[in-house]
Amino acid sequence: MPEFLQALQDRLGEASSQRLVQSLAIVLALLLLRWLAVRLVLRRTDDPRAHYQARKIVSYVTAALILILVGRVWFQGVASLATFIGLVSAGVAIALKDPITDVAGWAFILSRRPFGVGDRIQIGEHAGDVVDVRLFQFTLLEIGNWVDADQSTGRIIHVPNGEVFTKPLANYVRGFRFIWHEIPVLLTFESDWKKAKTILGEVLAEHAEKLTPDAERRLQVASRRYMIFYSALTPIVYTTVRDSGVLLTMRYLSDPRRRRGTEETMWEAILERFAEHPDVDFAYPTVRYFDHFSEGHGEEGADDKFVGGVGG
C-alpha cells in the first residue's frame, strides 16, 4: 500500500492524491452507512412498501452527502458552500439541460405529489400503475394499449421526470378515487324499451359497486382542494335514439382497477334477464337482399335487382 500511495503522489501530486484518498474514504464510509441503515430497516419491519421507501430515502441522503462532502474536499479554497454549489450548478446547467429538468421534475413529484408509487396515472399517451420513482425517471406498469378495459399489458415504461412539466397528467385515484363507467345497450325499435330500461336499472341496483356513501365522503374531501361537484352519484340509465335502434346507456361509478370485472358481471346479468323476455331484442347490423321479380314486381325475365342495407 505505501508503494501505491507513493506512485499516486508521484503521478498526481501530493495534494491531489490526498484529496483522492479522502474522497474514496468518504464514499466508502457513506456507502457502508447506507448498507447498515437499510439492513436496520429490513430487520425492524416486513412491510415491502416500508423497505422501498427506506431504500429510496437513504439513497437520496447518501448521494447528497457524497456530493457535498467530496465537493468540500476538492474545493477547500472556495469561501462558502453556497459559492461552490453556484459554480457547479452554472456549469452543469449548460451541459446537462435535460437531466436537470428531470431532477426538477423529481423534486416537483416529491413536493407537490401529483402521484405516488401505487397510483394509476396517464401521462401523455402512456398509462399505467406507478411502480418506481427515481431521480431522473419514474416507471409505469403499462395498462391499456392493445389490452381492453385498462388491464395490464405486462410492459414496463420508463418516463423522464421532466415530462410532468410538458405533458398532461391524469391521476385515476388521487382526489376522487372513482371513475364513471358507461355500458351502451342497443335495442331494436320493435323492442319494449321501457321494460328493458327497467331491467337495466335493476341490474345496476344489484351489481353496481356499492360505492355511493364512500364516494360522497371522498368527494367532500376532494372538493376542499378541487372544484369537483356532482349533483348525484347513484347509477342511472339514459335513453337515446340511434339510426339502428334505441340506445340505453348504463352509467355508474367504478373502481378504476375493477372496471372490467364489474362490466362482465353486468353483461352476464343483462344477457340472462333479456333471454327471459321475447319482446326485448338486441339491435345489430343486418343485410337484406331484395329480388325484384320474386317480390312480384315487373315482368318475367326482367333483371333481378339487389338492395343492401344495414339496420337493427
WOMO-V668140 format. One record per backbone hydrogen bond with DSSP energy under -1.0 kcal/mol. CO is the residue of the C=O (numbers start at 1). NH is the residue of the N-H. If there is no record, write none. Layout:
<<CO,NH> <CO,NH>>
This chain:
<<1,5> <2,6> <3,7> <4,8> <5,9> <6,10> <7,11> <8,12> <9,13> <13,17> <14,18> <15,19> <16,20> <17,21> <18,22> <19,23> <20,24> <21,25> <22,26> <23,27> <24,28> <25,29> <26,30> <27,31> <28,32> <29,33> <30,34> <31,35> <32,36> <33,37> <34,38> <35,39> <36,40> <37,41> <38,42> <39,43> <40,44> <41,45> <47,51> <48,52> <49,53> <50,54> <51,55> <52,56> <53,57> <54,58> <55,59> <56,60> <57,61> <58,62> <59,63> <60,64> <61,65> <62,66> <63,67> <64,68> <65,69> <66,70> <67,71> <68,72> <69,73> <70,74> <71,75> <75,78> <80,84> <81,85> <82,86> <83,87> <84,88> <85,89> <86,90> <87,91> <88,92> <89,93> <90,94> <91,95> <92,96> <96,100> <97,101> <98,102> <99,103> <100,104> <101,105> <102,106> <103,107> <104,108> <105,109> <106,110> <107,111> <108,112> <116,119> <119,130> <120,172> <121,128> <122,170> <123,126> <126,123> <127,143> <128,121> <129,141> <130,118> <132,139> <136,161> <137,134> <138,159> <139,131> <139,132> <140,157> <141,129> <142,153> <144,147> <148,151> <151,144> <155,142> <157,140> <159,138> <160,163> <161,164> <162,165> <163,167> <168,124> <170,122> <174,176> <179,254> <181,252> <183,250> <185,248> <186,283> <187,246> <188,191> <191,193> <192,196> <193,197> <194,198> <195,199> <196,200> <197,201> <198,202> <199,203> <200,204> <201,205> <202,206> <203,207> <204,208> <209,211> <211,215> <212,216> <213,217> <214,218> <215,219> <216,220> <217,221> <218,222> <219,223> <221,224> <222,225> <222,226> <226,228> <236,251> <238,249> <240,247> <245,242> <246,187> <247,240> <248,185> <249,238> <250,183> <251,236> <252,181> <254,179> <255,258> <258,262> <259,263> <260,264> <261,265> <262,266> <263,267> <264,268> <265,269> <266,270> <267,271> <268,272> <269,273> <270,274> <271,275> <273,276> <274,277> <277,280> <279,192> <281,188> <291,295> <292,297> <293,296> <299,302>>
